[in-house]
Amino acid sequence: MKVLMINGSRREKGCTYTALSVVAEALAKEGIDSEICFIGKRAVDGSLDELVKELVEKTKSADGFIFASPVYYASPSGEIQVVLDRLFYNPKAELRLKPAASIASARRAGTTATFDVLNKYATITEMPIVSSNYWNMVHGTKPEDVYEDKEGVETLQVLGRNMAWLIKSIEAGKKAGIKTPEPMKKERTNFIR
């Protein structure tokens, strides 16, 4: 079992990566593998199609997802938003009913707005949202600062544990013969006459 984590920061090993690493450690303790995918500037340097194609392939073998972003102007990075816009437009069948969580990383504020935007991708795709004992966010300017945010670190550790539990529960349900709900035909309403 594996969780695919998407790092939406422009800094490969910054605070967002550190936050994802905390979750990866918690997942490993529960016997769940993880992979951190750094998108960096590939979303805006002409490599978007190639990047999304790579991520689509990775979604096929992933059992859960974590979308993480630093706060840029009180919202997620533009890079992660453009990647998720494209990713969620394409392989919805590979994402549907797989657990997801979001993480926001900030020096100071904007985390709840970022967290909200990231969660909306999962909720429109029928992905169960994995929660923790607080909103999934950490604070710091440098990666080492993240570890000083004791409450944030604990929140991420609980998130990893809860993600592992839900993935294992879904697997146990499948083994017990519980069938995945079939997708319904989506009704589309136009509010303009």
C-alpha positions, 0 to 999 in steps of 0.5 A, spaced: 500 500 500 502 506 498 500 514 499 502 519 493 504 525 496 505 532 491 509 537 494 507 544 491 512 548 493 518 551 489 523 549 494 524 541 493 526 540 500 523 546 504 518 546 509 512 543 505 517 537 504 519 537 511 511 536 513 510 531 508 516 527 511 513 527 518 507 524 515 511 519 511 515 517 517 508 516 521 505 512 515 512 507 515 511 506 522 504 503 520 507 499 514 505 504 508 509 506 503 509 513 500 512 517 495 513 525 495 513 528 488 516 534 487 513 539 482 517 545 482 517 549 476 515 544 471 508 546 472 510 553 469 516 552 465 512 548 459 513 541 462 506 541 465 503 536 460 509 531 461 508 532 469 501 531 469 502 524 465 507 522 470 502 523 475 496 520 472 501 513 471 502 514 479 495 515 481 494 508 478 498 504 483 496 509 489 492 507 495 491 514 498 494 521 496 496 528 500 496 534 496 501 539 500 502 547 498 506 553 502 501 559 502 503 564 497 498 570 497 493 567 502 492 561 497 496 554 495 502 555 490 500 557 483 504 551 481 500 546 485 493 549 483 495 548 475 497 541 476 491 539 480 486 542 475 489 538 470 490 532 474 483 532 477 480 533 470 483 527 467 483 520 471 477 521 475 476 514 475 483 513 478 482 518 484 475 516 486 474 513 493 481 513 494 483 517 501 486 524 500 488 529 505 491 536 504 497 540 508 498 547 508 505 550 510 506 557 512 510 562 515 504 565 519 497 566 516 493 563 510 493 556 512 486 555 512 484 558 506 490 554 502 487 547 506 480 549 504 482 550 496 486 543 496 481 539 499 476 541 494 479 537 489 478 531 493 471 533 495 468 534 488 472 527 486 468 523 491 475 522 495 474 520 502 478 526 506 482 524 512 483 528 518 487 529 524 486 532 531 487 539 528 487 542 521 493 539 517 498 545 517 505 547 520 508 553 521 516 555 519 520 559 515 526 554 514 525 546 514 528 546 521 522 551 524 517 546 522 520 541 527 519 547 532 511 547 531 510 541 536 502 541 535 503 542 527 508 536 527 503 532 532 497 533 527 501 531 521 503 524 525 496 523 527 494 524 519 499 519 517 496 514 522 489 516 520 491 515 513 494 508 514 488 506 518 483 508 512 487 505 507 487 498 511 480 499 512 478 500 505 483 494 503 479 489 509 472 491 506 474 489 499 477 482 502 470 482 506 466 482 499 464 490 500 463 492 493 465 499 491 459 504 490 458 504 482 459 512 480 452 515 478 451 519 472 453 526 473 447 531 472 449 538 470 444 544 471 445 550 467 443 556 471 443 560 465 436 560 461 
